[in-house]
Amino acid sequence: MFHDSGRYMSPALFPITLDAMKMQIDDVALQGIEFWSNVCEEEIALCVEAEEAQEQGRTPEQVSKHYAKGALPHLIPILTETLAKQEETDDDDDWNPAKAAGVCIMLLAQCTGDSIVAPILPFIQQHFKNPNWRYREAAIMAFGSILDGPDQKILTELVEQAIGSLIEALGDAQLQVRDTAAWCIGRVCDSCEEVVIRQEILTPLLPALSNALQQEPRVASNVCWAISSLAKAAYDMGCQMGTDYSGQPETYILSPCFEAMISELIKATDRSDAHMSNLRIAAFETLMELIKNSPKDCYPVVQNTTVVMLKKLEQLLSIENSLETSSDKSQLRDLESLLCATLQSVLRKMREEDAPLIGDAIMRGLLQIMQRCAGKECGGVMEDALMAVSTLIEALGNKFLNYLDVFKPYLTAGLGNHEEAQVCSAAIGVLADLCRALEGNIAPYLDEFMSLLFQIVQSEKVDATVKPAVLSCFGDVALAIGPSFSRYYEYVTNFLLMAVSTAKVEDREDYDKVEYVEQLRESCIEAYTGIVQGMRTSQNELALLASQTPHMLDLVELIATSDSIEDSLVGAASGLVGDLVTSFGVAILPSVDNQHIAALLTRGRRSKTAKTKSLAMWATKEIRKLKAPAS
C-alpha cells in the first residue's frame, strides 16, 4: 500500500491526487478524494496497531508516517470547496464528490485530531451565514464532520460557539441546510453531551427540534436521531446525579417535556409520508430510546405509551385482511415489527407489579401476529414477535406459565423452522428464557422441546451460526430442572463432544471462522456450566458428571492455550473451573492445578471486565482453599 512506498512516491503522487480532486469530471474527482480517504483509513489502522503493540510490549510491524497530517493545509481548501458543489436534486443514494469530501474530512479528523481545527475553522466561520445556501450547508457539513477528531476541551469550545447558529439553521429556508443542521445537531449531541443538556441550550433547542420534526421526511428523520442522542445524554447526566437500587435516576432535565416528545414522535410514525427517508423507522427507534432512557418520574407516560402501542397493534391487525397490494402488506408487516420492538422497550421499563396487568393484552396481540405469519414469507415479523415474547417472559417470570399452552405451537414451529436462521435463533432464545423463568415448571414440556433442539443440531439445513445457541440452551435446561436433566445427559454430552471436536481453527487469518469457533467453544462452556450447576445437587448425578470432567477440562485447556481469545471466553472458562472445583473438591485438584489453567486464571484476574475478573478470582480462591490443607 501507499505507506510502504510513500517516501518515494509522495513527490510524484501528491500533486496528481490534488489535481484529480479539483477536476470537474466527477469520476476523476472521486478517485482523488477517495485516495486520501484510503490513506486516512490506513493511518488510523496503523495507529490502532501501535496502541495494541504498546499494550503488549512489542514493536509494531509498521508505523504511520502521518502523511494525512502533513497534507492537511493542501487538502482542506479543496475538500471544503467540493462540499459546496452539491446539487438541489441530490438523491440520498447518489454518491458524488460533495459526499465523498464529507467522508474524507471525517476520516481526516479521526486521523489527525486537533490538527484539523486550524485549517478548517476559517471556512466554517466564514460561511455559516453565507447568503449562498450551498456554502451555508457546506460549512455545517464541515463542522459536523470534524467532531470525532479534536480533544474534548477544544470540541466543547467549538460547540459552544456554534450551537446557536446550528439551532437557527433548523429554520433555514433551504431544505438541504435544515437537513444537514439536523444531522449536525445529532452529531453534537453524541460527541458533546455536557453542552447540549445545559438549560440555556435546551430552551431554544427543544422547540426548534419539535418544529423540524414536522418538516420534510429527510429533515424529520435526522431530527429523530438528534432527539435520541439528546435523550441518552440527559439520562447519563441524570444517572450521574444519583440512582436508586434499580439503577434509574429519579428525574432528569427532559422530564418536563418527556410526554410532549413521546406524543410528537408517535405523530411522526402516523405521517402519510413516514415511509420516505426511513422516517417511520427513525421515529419508532427514537421512541424506544426515549423509553429506555427514561427516569422514574416519567413512568406514567411509559405506561400510557404501552396502551397507545397496543391500540395501534389492534388497529393494524383489524385492517390486515382488507389490504390487497403486496406493497401495502409489506408496509404493514414492517409496522408490526416496529410495534413489537417498541413493546419490548416498554416491557423492559415496566414495574414487576404492573407487568401482569398488561400481559393478557400484549400476548393476545403477539399471538395474532404469529398466527397470521404462519406459513407465510414474513420471517422478520415472526422473529420480532418471538423477541417480544422473550421480553414478556422476563417481565412476568413464572406467571408466563398461564400462556405456555397457547403459545407452545408457535414456539415449536419456530424451533422447527430450519430454513430461516433468525426465526430459529429467536425461538431458541425464547426457550432459554422460559427455562430461566419457569424453572421446574418447564419439565412437562421438555421432551418435545429437547427433541426439536436435537434436530437443529443434526440438521444440515440449519445455518451453522444457529447451533451455538442450542448448546448454550442445553445449559439453561439443566439449570431449570436440575438432576432430572440426567434423562437427556447422554445425548447432550455426545453433541458437546462433537461440537468441541469440530471447533478447530486451521487458518488464523479466516476471521469469520475464528469468531465462529470461539462462539462454539463459549457455548460448550456455558452448556457444561449449566449441567454441572444443575446436576451436582444429587450424588448419583455427580457420579455421572465425573465421567465428563476430563472432556470439560480438555476444552478449558484448549481455550487456555489458544493464541488470542475473547475476554468473555476467558471468564466463562474460569467460571467452569470454579464450578468443577466446588463440586468435586480435592478429587479434581490434580486435574486443575496445572500451568495452562493457572495461566488462564492469571489472564482472567488481569481482565478489565468486572465479570471475567470476578470469576477468575473466585476460581483461584477455590483452588487455593483446596491446596491449603493438602500442603
DOLUMPA-228109 format. One record per residue (C-alpha): residue in one letter; x, y, z. Coordinates in pm, whole numbers, padded with zeros to 5 digits, always signed. Last residue first. Example, Ala and Ser with C-alpha at 12.3 -4.5 7.8 and 13.67 -1.06 7.14 Angstrom:
BEGIN
S+01367-00106+00714 A+01230-00450+00780 
This chain:
BEGIN
S+00025-02865+05158 A-00305-03053+05124 P-00483-02835+05381 A-00405-02521+05176 K-00444-02673+04828 L-00823-02699+04842 K-00866-02339+04956 R-00616-02226+04692 I-00829-02386+04419 E-01141-02206+04550 K-00957-01872+04560 T-00834-01911+04202 A-01190-01990+04084 W-01324-01678+04264 M-01051-01454+04124 A-01116-01581+03769 L-01493-01532+03803 S-01453-01177+03942 K-01206-01071+03673 T-01429-01200+03394 K-01735-01026+03541 A-01556-00694+03606 T-01404-00665+03257 K-01059-00505+03272 S-00903-00851+03286 R-00591-00910+03496 R-00763-01178+03707 G-00875-01352+03386 R-00522-01369+03247 T-00398-01515+03573 L-00684-01767+03562 L-00588-01879+03211 A-00218-01902+03307 A-00305-02121+03609 I-00522-02338+03382 H-00228-02392+03149 Q+00031-02432+03426 N-00150-02710+03612 D-00361-02750+03926 V-00693-02829+03760 S-00655-03206+03709 P-00461-03273+04030 L-00730-03084+04229 I-01029-03283+04099 A-01056-03523+04392 V-00991-03241+04640 G-01334-03088+04583 F-01571-03229+04322 S-01847-02965+04301 T-01656-02658+04428 V-01361-02737+04198 L-01584-02812+03898 D-01776-02486+03946 G-01455-02282+03976 V-01312-02437+03658 L-01642-02362+03481 G-01620-01997+03592 S-01266-01966+03458 A-01384-02100+03120 A-01669-01844+03111 G-01439-01556+03207 V-01171-01644+02949 L-01448-01682+02689 S-01586-01336+02776 D-01240-01183+02730 E-01214-01309+02375 I-00927-01538+02289 S-00590-01497+02123 D-00326-01763+02079 S-00522-02057+02221 T-00354-02248+02508 A-00616-02161+02771 I-00903-02241+02533 L-00769-02591+02465 E-00703-02624+02839 V-01068-02543+02917 L-01184-02786+02647 D-00968-03066+02788 L-01107-02975+03132 M-01462-03041+03017 H-01359-03366+02848 P-01183-03486+03166 T-01493-03384+03370 Q-01731-03598+03163 S-01720-03924+03362 A-01743-03726+03687 L-02079-03584+03581 L-02249-03923+03616 A-02104-03957+03965 L-02246-03613+04046 E-02582-03732+03910 N-02593-04012+04165 Q-02477-03782+04446 S-02751-03524+04373 T-02710-03146+04398 R-02439-03153+04129 M-02688-03179+03841 G-02789-02819+03775 Q-02459-02645+03843 V-02260-02901+03643 I-02510-02903+03352 G-02533-02523+03342 T-02153-02490+03338 Y-02117-02761+03072 A-02365-02577+02847 E-02195-02240+02903 I-01854-02396+02822 C-01998-02551+02506 S-02145-02213+02408 E-01808-02046+02466 R-01640-02307+02245 L-01891-02257+01964 Q-01860-01878+01982 E-01481-01904+01974 V-01507-02134+01672 Y-01743-01892+01496 E-01512-01594+01556 V-01208-01783+01425 K-01408-01900+01121 D-01518-01544+01040 Y-01162-01419+01093 D-01002-01658+00844 E-00650-01523+00902 R-00598-01771+01188 D-00626-02056+00934 E-00667-02408+01071 V-00909-02322+01351 K-01080-02608+01535 A-01425-02625+01690 T-01521-02952+01516 S-01403-03173+01805 V-01565-02940+02058 A-01901-02965+01879 M-01883-03345+01862 L-01807-03364+02235 L-02098-03128+02307 F-02338-03339+02099 N-02231-03651+02290 T-02278-03464+02619 V-02633-03372+02516 Y-02743-03721+02417 E-02601-03879+02736 Y-02748-03616+02969 Y-03104-03603+02838 R-03263-03825+03108 S-03000-03695+03356 F-03161-03349+03331 S-03388-03455+03617 P-03094-03371+03847 G-03158-02997+03798 I-03470-02900+03600 A-03405-02533+03521 L-03023-02537+03541 A-03010-02832+03300 V-03244-02657+03054 D-03033-02340+03065 G-02717-02544+02995 F-02883-02712+02697 C-02969-02361+02575 S-02599-02280+02541 L-02564-02574+02301 V-02868-02459+02102 A-02725-02104+02075 P-02403-02248+01928 K-02611-02414+01652 V-02769-02105+01493 T-02448-01978+01327 A-02420-02303+01131 D-02733-02219+00929 V-02981-02504+00960 K-03038-02719+00651 E-02777-02978+00752 S-02983-03071+01058 Q-02817-03257+01347 V-02800-02968+01593 I-03148-02848+01492 Q-03295-03198+01533 F-03152-03224+01886 L-03319-02892+01971 L-03653-03023+01840 S-03624-03338+02055 M-03539-03115+02352 F-03859-02915+02301 E-04081-03224+02280 D-03929-03389+02587 L-03921-03053+02765 Y-04290-02972+02802 P-04353-03147+03134 A-04023-03003+03275 I-04098-02631+03222 N-04243-02599+03573 G-03901-02688+03717 E-03752-02348+03623 L-04032-02127+03485 A-03837-01805+03427 R-03488-01935+03343 C-03619-02225+03136 L-03866-01997+02956 D-03584-01755+02873 A-03380-02039+02716 L-03688-02144+02517 V-03740-01787+02394 G-03376-01764+02283 I-03412-02090+02089 A-03720-01940+01918 A-03524-01625+01827 S-03246-01838+01677 C-03499-02034+01465 V-03660-01712+01342 Q-03323-01560+01252 A-03199-01877+01079 E-03499-01912+00849 E-03479-02250+00671 H-03465-02470+00982 N-03808-02360+01108 G-03867-02643+01356 L-03774-02432+01657 G-04007-02159+01531 A-04293-02405+01475 T-04235-02547+01825 L-04255-02196+01969 Y-04569-02116+01772 P-04744-02435+01888 K-04637-02364+02252 F-04801-02022+02286 V-05148-02146+02385 D-05006-02395+02633 L-04745-02151+02767 Y-04975-01858+02839 N-05054-01917+03208 L-04691-02032+03262 F-04592-01670+03197 K-04657-01609+03567 N-04320-01778+03634 G-04136-01459+03536 L-04371-01191+03403 A-04121-00928+03281 E-03857-01173+03153 I-04128-01378+02980 L-04268-01059+02822 T-03919-00978+02691 S-03892-01322+02532 V-04242-01280+02383 A-04122-00956+02221 M-03829-01150+02072 L-04077-01403+01933 A-04282-01122+01775 D-03968-00967+01625 E-03863-01301+01471 M-04214-01364+01336 V-04218-01015+01182 G-03885-01075+01008 G-03991-01422+00897 C-04279-01285+00692 E-04296-01526+00399 K-04613-01704+00501 G-04673-02045+00662 A-04767-01898+00999 C-04733-01520+00997 R-05103-01460+01066 Q-05090-01681+01376 M-04771-01511+01494 I-04931-01166+01470 Q-05246-01284+01648 L-05037-01445+01923 L-04846-01118+01969 G-05167-00917+02008 R-05317-01157+02264 M-04986-01175+02450 I-04974-00797+02483 A-05336-00771+02603 D-05304-01058+02851 G-04971-00938+02994 I-05090-00579+03051 L-05186-00614+03419 P-04923-00887+03473 A-04644-00632+03401 D-04763-00379+03661 E-04633-00545+03981 E-04288-00607+03832 R-04251-00250+03712 M-04245-00197+03336 K-03929-00045+03188 R-03830-00362+02997 L-04193-00404+02890 V-04197-00055+02736 S-03892-00129+02521 Q-04015-00473+02414 L-04346-00319+02311 T-04150-00084+02086 A-03983-00382+01913 C-04319-00550+01854 L-04458-00220+01722 L-04165-00189+01480 S-04221-00544+01352 E-04593-00477+01305 L-04507-00161+01110 D-04276-00354+00879 R-04552-00612+00830 L-04796-00335+00738 Q-04552-00185+00488 S-04514-00528+00322 K-04892-00573+00310 D-04935-00234+00146 S-04664-00314-00112 S-04813-00660-00179 T-05138-00491-00277 E-05475-00602-00139 L-05513-00493+00222 S-05855-00572+00375 N-05725-00870+00575 E-05468-00657+00756 I-05715-00389+00866 S-05806-00532+01209 L-05449-00642+01285 L-05324-00290+01228 Q-05590-00135+01450 E-05515-00383+01731 L-05142-00304+01706 K-05210+00070+01723 K-05425+00012+02033 L-05144-00191+02192 M-04895+00086+02116 V-05120+00351+02276 V-05170+00140+02591 T-04794+00087+02623 T-04737+00460+02572 N-04965+00523+02872 Q-04743+00311+03094 V-04432+00493+02966 V-04602+00826+03039 P-04677+00710+03395 Y-04306+00611+03432 C-04170+00960+03356 D-04088+01030+03724 K-03873+00716+03735 P-03625+00825+03468 S-03646+00746+03093 N-03357+00622+02880 K-03526+00304+02754 I-03849+00492+02683 L-03668+00770+02497 E-03456+00517+02306 M-03767+00320+02204 L-03942+00635+02078 T-03625+00719+01887 E-03637+00377+01717 F-04005+00432+01635 A-03935+00775+01484 A-03636+00651+01281 I-03834+00354+01144 R-04122+00583+01043 L-03884+00838+00892 N-03693+00588+00675 S-03634+00866+00419 M-03996+00822+00299 H-04236+00572+00461 A-04345+00845+00702 D-04515+01036+00418 S-04869+00978+00549 R-04749+01067+00899 D-04850+00818+01170 T-04495+00747+01295 A-04440+01124+01325 K-04749+01156+01547 I-04597+00895+01781 L-04279+01102+01788 E-04467+01421+01879 S-04652+01243+02163 I-04331+01098+02307 M-04168+01443+02298 A-04474+01603+02463 E-04469+01345+02743 F-04097+01399+02806 C-04120+01783+02817 P-04097+01836+03194 S-03881+01521+03238 L-03609+01635+02994 I-03366+01755+03266 Y-03376+01428+03453 T-03573+01257+03732 E-03548+00982+03996 P-03246+00825+03827 Q-03260+00453+03746 G-03000+00196+03856 S-03260-00042+04003 Y-03145+00029+04361 D-03200+00404+04307 T-02983+00643+04104 G-02776+00958+04163 M-02676+01284+03989 Q-02452+01087+03749 C-02758+00885+03646 G-02940+01206+03548 M-02640+01314+03337 D-02645+00980+03155 Y-03021+01018+03104 A-02980+01366+02953 A-02711+01245+02711 K-02920+00943+02607 A-03225+01165+02549 L-03018+01410+02341 S-02884+01128+02122 S-03239+01006+02052 I-03362+01361+01989 A-03079+01416+01736 W-03158+01083+01566 C-03523+01180+01536 V-03419+01520+01395 N-03232+01336+01117 S-03555+01158+01017 A-03750+01485+01041 V-03514+01651+00793 R-03540+01365+00540 P-03917+01341+00596 E-03980+01713+00522 Q-04075+01923+00828 Q-04282+01825+01133 L-03978+01707+01332 A-03818+02045+01249 N-04074+02223+01469 S-04012+01993+01765 L-03635+02022+01713 A-03655+02404+01719 P-03880+02395+02028 L-03622+02171+02204 L-03311+02369+02104 P-03412+02719+02222 T-03459+02626+02592 L-03225+02326+02570 I-02917+02548+02529 E-02984+02767+02837 Q-03083+02454+03030 R-02750+02283+02965 I-02807+01941+02812 V-02643+02033+02481 V-02307+02129+02635 E-02239+01822+02851 E-02341+01595+02563 C-02055+01693+02334 S-01998+01398+02099 D-02338+01238+02057 C-02547+01554+02099 V-02312+01734+01855 R-02355+01456+01596 G-02734+01482+01628 I-02702+01859+01593 C-02505+01801+01270 W-02774+01576+01122 A-03044+01836+01199 A-02824+02111+01050 T-02763+01895+00740 D-03137+01860+00677 R-03210+02226+00751 V-02937+02337+00507 Q-03058+02096+00236 L-03419+02218+00272 Q-03332+02586+00219 A-03537+02850+00406 D-03342+02786+00726 G-03539+02703+01043 L-03306+02427+01163 A-03023+02672+01081 E-03106+02875+01393 I-03027+02573+01611 L-02693+02536+01428 S-02616+02908+01472 G-02672+02884+01847 I-02465+02564+01873 A-02156+02706+01700 Q-01955+02887+01969 E-02035+02640+02248 V-01966+02356+02004 L-01616+02484+01923 E-01528+02537+02291 T-01652+02188+02380 L-01451+02034+02096 I-01130+02203+02213 K-01182+02058+02562 Q-01282+01716+02426 D-00968+01684+02209 P-01036+01715+01837 G-01129+01439+01591 D-01476+01284+01600 L-01648+01624+01564 I-01477+01711+01234 S-01763+01609+01000 G-02036+01807+01175 F-01840+02131+01126 A-01768+02057+00759 M-02136+01973+00695 I-02242+02299+00863 A-01996+02497+00648 A-02104+02311+00331 E-02473+02384+00403 R-02408+02755+00439 Y-02180+02744+00131 R-02451+02585-00084 W-02712+02820+00060 N-02539+03128-00087 P-02619+03416+00152 N-02329+03292+00374 K-02425+03272+00744 F-02213+02968+00845 H-01971+03057+00561 Q-01682+03248+00716 Q-01679+03064+01048 I-01674+02720+00885 F-01411+02814+00626 P-01191+02975+00894 L-01224+02661+01114 I-01086+02415+00855 P-00707+02477+00864 A-00684+02539+01242 V-00919+02258+01355 I-00767+01964+01164 S-00458+01941+01386 D-00663+01859+01696 G-00717+01500+01580 T-00522+01398+01267 C-00671+01059+01174 Q-01022+01095+01314 A-01045+01446+01166 L-00902+01329+00831 L-01160+01048+00827 M-01446+01295+00876 I-01299+01529+00615 C-01283+01237+00368 V-01646+01143+00438 G-01760+01500+00371 A-01549+01516+00053 A-01707+01191-00071 K-02050+01349-00028 A-01952+01656-00233 P-01768+01438-00490 N-02079+01230-00567 W-02252+00914-00449 D-02627+00931-00512 D-02831+00740-00252 D-02970+01044-00071 D-03063+01196-00406 D-02909+01530-00491 T-03168+01748-00668 E-03051+02072-00512 E-02695+01988-00619 Q-02383+01980-00401 K-02073+02169-00513 A-02021+02341-00175 L-01857+02032-00022 T-01600+02047-00305 E-01488+02389-00182 T-01436+02236+00163 L-01238+01946+00016 I-01006+02166-00193 P-00929+02406+00093 I-00881+02111+00336 L-00638+01909+00122 H-00340+02145+00091 P-00319+02259+00455 L-00398+01900+00569 A-00121+01723+00370 G+00122+01688+00659 K-00148+01540+00882 A-00252+01296+00610 Y+00108+01180+00553 H+00147+01086+00919 K+00432+00835+00853 S+00236+00571+01043 V+00430+00278+01185 Q+00460-00078+01058 E+00531-00413+01226 P+00460-00264+01569 T+00729-00317+01837 R+00614-00522+02135 G+00512-00455+02495 Q+00156-00590+02462 E-00005-00254+02546 Q+00244-00077+02317 A+00170-00319+02033 E-00205-00261+02075 E-00153+00117+02060 A+00068+00085+01750 E-00191-00138+01580 V-00464+00120+01648 C-00242+00394+01498 L-00165+00176+01196 A-00540+00125+01139 I-00599+00502+01159 E-00312+00555+00913 E-00461+00307+00663 E-00807+00463+00694 C-00656+00808+00640 V-00464+00697+00329 N-00784+00537+00195 S-00975+00863+00241 W-00687+01037+00063 F-00727+00813-00243 E-01104+00853-00213 I-01073+01225-00282 G-00858+01177-00595 Q-01073+00893-00728 L-01391+01093-00668 A-01252+01390-00861 V-01182+01162-01159 D-01532+01011-01155 D-01694+01353-01109 I-01528+01524-01406 Q-01481+01888-01297 M-01131+01807-01170 K-01010+01962-00843 M-00961+01628-00663 A-00760+01494-00959 D-00519+01788-00940 L-00462+01721-00569 T-00403+01350-00636 I-00151+01424-00914 P+00026+01684-00700 F+00084+01427-00421 L+00166+01122-00630 A+00501+01227-00772 P+00654+01381-00460 S+00487+01110-00244 M+00600+00805-00441 Y+00943+00756-00288 R+00855+00808+00078 G+00511+00656+00015 S+00644+00312-00071 D+00515+00109+00220 H+00253+00360+00326 F+00085+00372-00015 M+00000+00000+00000 
